[in-house]
Amino acid sequence: MNTGQWPKKPPRTKAILTAGLLLVLLLASTYKTDATMIQLFIGIPEMGKLLVEMFPPDLSYLDVVWRPMLQTIRMAVIGTTVGGLLAIPIAILAAHNITRSPLLNVPARLILNLVRTIPDLLFASIFVAIFGIGPVAGIIALIFFSFGLVAKLTYESIESIDPGPLEAMTAVGANKVQWIQFGVIPQVSASFMAYFLYTFEINVRAAAVLGLVGAGGIGLFLDRSLNQLRYDRAATIIMLTLLLVLAIDYISTRVRNKLL
């Protein structure tokens, strides 16, 4: 029945309480970690001094760092490729709609959770202790990182595929291998390649940082420049890395758009 009155707005108590709780948590976290706005304002002049020392960049240092930068790209290529290939079987085992046995599904997910729990820098530190300083430790760290990320994204895509083709293939007596080959792979192949390229972008950035713990690549030279207080050389490395990442991001975005 229309009484001619506008409906009342719902109470905003829940939204106000939620915002208040978030504000309290933020203030408590900044207090406990000593990350206050006062410290930020105090540090701004020091940030300005550092930027002054970084410019102009030492462009002559490009003759030294372009080879390590190529090594960084190679590390990302190997780590992403091997990790992505290893992610395919574990993603199939982790997907509930493909692998229904808990004896296979649960261990696969536990492995993925374990691998994704450990950050790439910690992986690199562990493998540097095992294999010594150099790109081998960085490549293995990127393999583990790529494996965890690609497998996680892929098995979530597998679980969201259209079940219609799978049911039709089951009705005509297709076996499990045919089920996966003709019913699963065509539906997730484009998504898998998109995840692969996205992981490669991340790995280029990560490989540039892994050198800080001795895992090879351009990061070794960045760490050396910072330790020597040669911030102009550090600026050159940062600018070169930025240009490389922008180029890779542009190319991979174009490729992903064509795939999807």
DRENDO-1510 file (C-alpha; in Angstrom, 1 decimal, always signed):
<recs>
REC; n; res; u; v; w
REC; 1; MET; +0.0; +0.0; +0.0 .
REC; 2; ASN; +1.4; +3.4; -1.0 .
REC; 3; THR; +1.2; +5.9; +1.8 .
REC; 4; GLY; +2.8; +8.7; -0.2 .
REC; 5; GLN; +5.9; +8.7; +2.0 .
REC; 6; TRP; +9.5; +8.0; +0.9 .
REC; 7; PRO; +11.0; +4.8; +2.3 .
REC; 8; LYS; +13.4; +5.4; +5.2 .
REC; 9; LYS; +17.1; +5.1; +4.6 .
REC; 10; PRO; +18.6; +2.0; +6.2 .
REC; 11; PRO; +20.6; +2.8; +9.4 .
REC; 12; ARG; +24.3; +3.4; +8.8 .
REC; 13; THR; +25.3; +2.1; +12.2 .
REC; 14; LYS; +27.1; -1.0; +10.8 .
REC; 15; ALA; +29.1; +1.1; +8.3 .
REC; 16; ILE; +30.1; +3.6; +11.0 .
REC; 17; LEU; +31.1; +0.9; +13.4 .
REC; 18; THR; +33.1; -0.9; +10.7 .
REC; 19; ALA; +34.9; +2.3; +9.7 .
REC; 20; GLY; +35.6; +3.1; +13.4 .
REC; 21; LEU; +37.0; -0.4; +14.0 .
REC; 22; LEU; +39.3; -0.1; +10.9 .
REC; 23; LEU; +40.5; +3.3; +12.2 .
REC; 24; VAL; +41.2; +1.8; +15.6 .
REC; 25; LEU; +43.1; -1.1; +14.1 .
REC; 26; LEU; +45.1; +1.3; +11.9 .
REC; 27; LEU; +46.1; +3.6; +14.8 .
REC; 28; ALA; +47.0; +0.6; +17.0 .
REC; 29; SER; +49.1; -0.9; +14.3 .
REC; 30; THR; +51.0; +2.3; +13.7 .
REC; 31; TYR; +51.6; +2.7; +17.4 .
REC; 32; LYS; +52.9; -0.8; +17.9 .
REC; 33; THR; +55.2; -0.7; +14.9 .
REC; 34; ASP; +56.4; +2.9; +15.5 .
REC; 35; ALA; +55.3; +3.8; +12.0 .
REC; 36; THR; +53.8; +7.2; +12.8 .
REC; 37; MET; +53.1; +10.1; +10.5 .
REC; 38; ILE; +55.6; +12.1; +12.5 .
REC; 39; GLN; +58.4; +9.8; +11.5 .
REC; 40; LEU; +57.3; +10.1; +7.9 .
REC; 41; PHE; +57.4; +13.8; +7.9 .
REC; 42; ILE; +60.8; +13.8; +9.7 .
REC; 43; GLY; +62.2; +11.4; +7.0 .
REC; 44; ILE; +61.0; +13.5; +4.0 .
REC; 45; PRO; +64.0; +15.8; +4.0 .
REC; 46; GLU; +66.3; +12.7; +4.0 .
REC; 47; MET; +64.4; +11.3; +1.1 .
REC; 48; GLY; +65.0; +14.6; -0.7 .
REC; 49; LYS; +68.7; +14.4; -0.1 .
REC; 50; LEU; +68.9; +10.9; -1.4 .
REC; 51; LEU; +67.1; +11.9; -4.6 .
REC; 52; VAL; +69.5; +14.8; -5.1 .
REC; 53; GLU; +72.4; +12.3; -4.8 .
REC; 54; MET; +70.8; +10.0; -7.3 .
REC; 55; PHE; +70.5; +12.6; -10.1 .
REC; 56; PRO; +71.9; +12.9; -12.6 .
REC; 57; PRO; +72.3; +9.1; -13.1 .
REC; 58; ASP; +75.7; +7.8; -14.1 .
REC; 59; LEU; +74.8; +6.7; -17.6 .
REC; 60; SER; +78.4; +5.5; -18.2 .
REC; 61; TYR; +77.5; +2.7; -15.8 .
REC; 62; LEU; +75.2; +1.2; -18.5 .
REC; 63; ASP; +78.3; -0.4; -20.1 .
REC; 64; VAL; +78.8; -2.4; -16.9 .
REC; 65; VAL; +75.2; -3.4; -16.1 .
REC; 66; TRP; +73.6; -4.3; -19.4 .
REC; 67; ARG; +75.1; -7.8; -19.2 .
REC; 68; PRO; +73.8; -8.5; -15.7 .
REC; 69; MET; +70.4; -7.1; -16.8 .
REC; 70; LEU; +70.3; -9.7; -19.7 .
REC; 71; GLN; +71.2; -12.3; -17.1 .
REC; 72; THR; +68.2; -11.2; -15.0 .
REC; 73; ILE; +65.9; -11.6; -18.0 .
REC; 74; ARG; +67.3; -15.1; -18.7 .
REC; 75; MET; +66.7; -16.0; -15.0 .
REC; 76; ALA; +63.1; -14.9; -15.3 .
REC; 77; VAL; +62.6; -16.8; -18.6 .
REC; 78; ILE; +64.0; -20.1; -17.1 .
REC; 79; GLY; +62.3; -19.7; -13.8 .
REC; 80; THR; +58.9; -18.9; -15.3 .
REC; 81; THR; +59.0; -21.6; -18.0 .
REC; 82; VAL; +60.1; -24.5; -15.7 .
REC; 83; GLY; +57.8; -23.4; -12.9 .
REC; 84; GLY; +54.9; -22.9; -15.2 .
REC; 85; LEU; +55.3; -26.4; -16.7 .
REC; 86; LEU; +55.6; -28.0; -13.3 .
REC; 87; ALA; +52.4; -26.2; -12.3 .
REC; 88; ILE; +50.2; -27.9; -14.9 .
REC; 89; PRO; +49.9; -31.4; -13.2 .
REC; 90; ILE; +49.6; -30.0; -9.7 .
REC; 91; ALA; +46.9; -27.7; -10.8 .
REC; 92; ILE; +44.9; -30.6; -12.3 .
REC; 93; LEU; +45.4; -32.6; -9.1 .
REC; 94; ALA; +44.3; -29.6; -6.9 .
REC; 95; ALA; +41.1; -28.9; -8.9 .
REC; 96; HIS; +38.1; -30.5; -7.1 .
REC; 97; ASN; +36.0; -30.9; -10.3 .
REC; 98; ILE; +38.8; -32.9; -12.0 .
REC; 99; THR; +40.5; -34.8; -9.2 .
REC; 100; ARG; +37.8; -36.0; -6.7 .
REC; 101; SER; +40.0; -38.2; -4.6 .
REC; 102; PRO; +41.1; -36.6; -1.3 .
REC; 103; LEU; +44.2; -38.7; -1.4 .
REC; 104; LEU; +45.4; -36.7; -4.4 .
REC; 105; ASN; +43.5; -33.4; -4.0 .
REC; 106; VAL; +44.4; -32.6; -0.4 .
REC; 107; PRO; +48.2; -33.2; -0.7 .
REC; 108; ALA; +48.3; -31.2; -3.9 .
REC; 109; ARG; +46.7; -28.2; -2.2 .
REC; 110; LEU; +49.0; -28.6; +0.9 .
REC; 111; ILE; +52.0; -28.5; -1.4 .
REC; 112; LEU; +50.7; -25.3; -3.1 .
REC; 113; ASN; +50.0; -23.6; +0.2 .
REC; 114; LEU; +53.4; -24.5; +1.6 .
REC; 115; VAL; +55.2; -23.2; -1.5 .
REC; 116; ARG; +53.1; -20.0; -1.6 .
REC; 117; THR; +53.8; -19.4; +2.1 .
REC; 118; ILE; +57.5; -18.9; +1.6 .
REC; 119; PRO; +58.4; -15.6; -0.1 .
REC; 120; ASP; +60.8; -15.6; -3.1 .
REC; 121; LEU; +63.6; -13.7; -1.1 .
REC; 122; LEU; +63.5; -16.4; +1.5 .
REC; 123; PHE; +63.7; -19.1; -1.2 .
REC; 124; ALA; +66.7; -17.2; -2.7 .
REC; 125; SER; +68.5; -17.0; +0.7 .
REC; 126; ILE; +68.0; -20.7; +1.3 .
REC; 127; PHE; +69.3; -21.7; -2.2 .
REC; 128; VAL; +72.2; -19.2; -1.9 .
REC; 129; ALA; +73.3; -21.1; +1.3 .
REC; 130; ILE; +73.0; -24.4; -0.7 .
REC; 131; PHE; +74.4; -23.5; -4.1 .
REC; 132; GLY; +76.4; -20.4; -3.3 .
REC; 133; ILE; +76.2; -16.9; -4.7 .
REC; 134; GLY; +75.1; -16.8; -8.3 .
REC; 135; PRO; +72.2; -17.1; -10.7 .
REC; 136; VAL; +71.5; -20.8; -10.0 .
REC; 137; ALA; +70.0; -19.9; -6.6 .
REC; 138; GLY; +67.9; -17.2; -8.1 .
REC; 139; ILE; +66.6; -19.4; -10.9 .
REC; 140; ILE; +65.5; -22.1; -8.5 .
REC; 141; ALA; +63.8; -19.5; -6.3 .
REC; 142; LEU; +61.9; -18.2; -9.3 .
REC; 143; ILE; +60.9; -21.7; -10.3 .
REC; 144; PHE; +59.3; -22.3; -6.9 .
REC; 145; PHE; +57.6; -18.9; -6.9 .
REC; 146; SER; +56.3; -19.4; -10.5 .
REC; 147; PHE; +55.1; -22.9; -9.7 .
REC; 148; GLY; +53.1; -21.8; -6.7 .
REC; 149; LEU; +51.5; -18.7; -8.4 .
REC; 150; VAL; +50.7; -20.3; -11.8 .
REC; 151; ALA; +49.3; -23.5; -10.2 .
REC; 152; LYS; +47.1; -21.5; -7.8 .
REC; 153; LEU; +45.6; -19.4; -10.6 .
REC; 154; THR; +45.3; -22.3; -13.0 .
REC; 155; TYR; +43.4; -24.7; -10.7 .
REC; 156; GLU; +41.0; -21.9; -9.8 .
REC; 157; SER; +40.3; -21.4; -13.5 .
REC; 158; ILE; +39.9; -25.2; -14.0 .
REC; 159; GLU; +37.3; -25.2; -11.2 .
REC; 160; SER; +35.3; -22.5; -13.0 .
REC; 161; ILE; +35.1; -24.1; -16.4 .
REC; 162; ASP; +31.8; -25.1; -18.1 .
REC; 163; PRO; +30.9; -28.6; -16.9 .
REC; 164; GLY; +28.7; -29.2; -20.0 .
REC; 165; PRO; +31.5; -30.6; -22.3 .
REC; 166; LEU; +32.8; -32.8; -19.5 .
REC; 167; GLU; +29.4; -34.3; -18.9 .
REC; 168; ALA; +28.9; -34.9; -22.6 .
REC; 169; MET; +32.2; -36.7; -22.9 .
REC; 170; THR; +31.5; -38.8; -19.8 .
REC; 171; ALA; +28.2; -39.8; -21.4 .
REC; 172; VAL; +29.9; -41.2; -24.5 .
REC; 173; GLY; +32.5; -43.1; -22.5 .
REC; 174; ALA; +35.6; -40.8; -22.7 .
REC; 175; ASN; +38.4; -41.8; -20.3 .
REC; 176; LYS; +40.1; -39.4; -17.9 .
REC; 177; VAL; +42.9; -38.5; -20.2 .
REC; 178; GLN; +40.5; -37.6; -23.0 .
REC; 179; TRP; +38.4; -35.7; -20.5 .
REC; 180; ILE; +41.3; -33.5; -19.7 .
REC; 181; GLN; +42.7; -33.2; -23.2 .
REC; 182; PHE; +39.5; -32.3; -25.0 .
REC; 183; GLY; +37.3; -30.9; -22.2 .
REC; 184; VAL; +39.6; -29.1; -19.8 .
REC; 185; ILE; +42.7; -27.8; -21.8 .
REC; 186; PRO; +40.7; -26.0; -24.5 .
REC; 187; GLN; +38.8; -24.0; -21.8 .
REC; 188; VAL; +41.8; -23.0; -19.7 .
REC; 189; SER; +44.7; -22.7; -22.2 .
REC; 190; ALA; +44.2; -19.0; -22.9 .
REC; 191; SER; +43.9; -18.3; -19.1 .
REC; 192; PHE; +47.0; -20.3; -18.5 .
REC; 193; MET; +49.0; -18.3; -21.0 .
REC; 194; ALA; +47.8; -15.1; -19.5 .
REC; 195; TYR; +48.9; -16.3; -16.0 .
REC; 196; PHE; +52.2; -17.4; -17.4 .
REC; 197; LEU; +52.9; -14.0; -18.9 .
REC; 198; TYR; +51.8; -12.2; -15.8 .
REC; 199; THR; +54.1; -14.4; -13.7 .
REC; 200; PHE; +57.0; -13.6; -16.1 .
REC; 201; GLU; +56.4; -9.9; -15.5 .
REC; 202; ILE; +56.6; -10.4; -11.8 .
REC; 203; ASN; +59.7; -12.6; -12.1 .
REC; 204; VAL; +61.6; -9.9; -14.0 .
REC; 205; ARG; +61.0; -7.5; -11.1 .
REC; 206; ALA; +61.8; -10.2; -8.6 .
REC; 207; ALA; +65.0; -11.3; -10.3 .
REC; 208; ALA; +66.2; -7.8; -10.1 .
REC; 209; VAL; +65.8; -7.9; -6.3 .
REC; 210; LEU; +67.0; -11.4; -5.7 .
REC; 211; GLY; +70.6; -10.3; -6.3 .
REC; 212; LEU; +70.4; -8.3; -3.0 .
REC; 213; VAL; +70.8; -11.7; -1.2 .
REC; 214; GLY; +73.4; -13.0; -3.7 .
REC; 215; ALA; +71.1; -14.8; -6.1 .
REC; 216; GLY; +72.7; -13.3; -9.3 .
REC; 217; GLY; +71.4; -10.8; -11.8 .
REC; 218; ILE; +71.3; -7.0; -11.7 .
REC; 219; GLY; +70.5; -7.0; -8.0 .
REC; 220; LEU; +74.1; -7.8; -7.2 .
REC; 221; PHE; +75.2; -4.5; -8.8 .
REC; 222; LEU; +72.4; -2.6; -7.2 .
REC; 223; ASP; +73.5; -3.9; -3.8 .
REC; 224; ARG; +77.1; -3.0; -4.6 .
REC; 225; SER; +76.1; +0.5; -5.7 .
REC; 226; LEU; +74.1; +1.1; -2.5 .
REC; 227; ASN; +76.8; -0.2; -0.2 .
REC; 228; GLN; +79.4; +2.1; -2.0 .
REC; 229; LEU; +76.9; +5.0; -1.6 .
REC; 230; ARG; +77.0; +5.4; -5.4 .
REC; 231; TYR; +73.4; +6.5; -5.6 .
REC; 232; ASP; +73.9; +7.8; -9.1 .
REC; 233; ARG; +74.8; +4.3; -10.3 .
REC; 234; ALA; +71.8; +2.9; -8.3 .
REC; 235; ALA; +69.6; +5.4; -10.2 .
REC; 236; THR; +70.9; +4.1; -13.5 .
REC; 237; ILE; +70.1; +0.5; -12.6 .
REC; 238; ILE; +66.6; +1.6; -11.4 .
REC; 239; MET; +65.9; +3.5; -14.6 .
REC; 240; LEU; +67.1; +0.6; -16.7 .
REC; 241; THR; +64.9; -1.9; -14.8 .
REC; 242; LEU; +61.9; +0.5; -15.1 .
REC; 243; LEU; +62.3; +0.7; -18.9 .
REC; 244; LEU; +62.6; -3.0; -19.2 .
REC; 245; VAL; +59.6; -3.7; -17.0 .
REC; 246; LEU; +57.5; -1.2; -19.0 .
REC; 247; ALA; +58.5; -2.8; -22.3 .
REC; 248; ILE; +57.7; -6.3; -21.0 .
REC; 249; ASP; +54.4; -5.1; -19.5 .
REC; 250; TYR; +53.4; -3.6; -22.8 .
REC; 251; ILE; +54.3; -6.6; -24.9 .
REC; 252; SER; +52.7; -9.1; -22.5 .
REC; 253; THR; +49.5; -7.0; -22.2 .
REC; 254; ARG; +49.2; -7.1; -26.0 .
REC; 255; VAL; +49.7; -10.8; -26.1 .
REC; 256; ARG; +47.2; -11.4; -23.3 .
REC; 257; ASN; +44.6; -9.3; -25.0 .
REC; 258; LYS; +45.0; -11.4; -28.2 .
REC; 259; LEU; +44.8; -14.7; -26.2 .
REC; 260; LEU; +41.7; -13.6; -24.3 .
</recs>
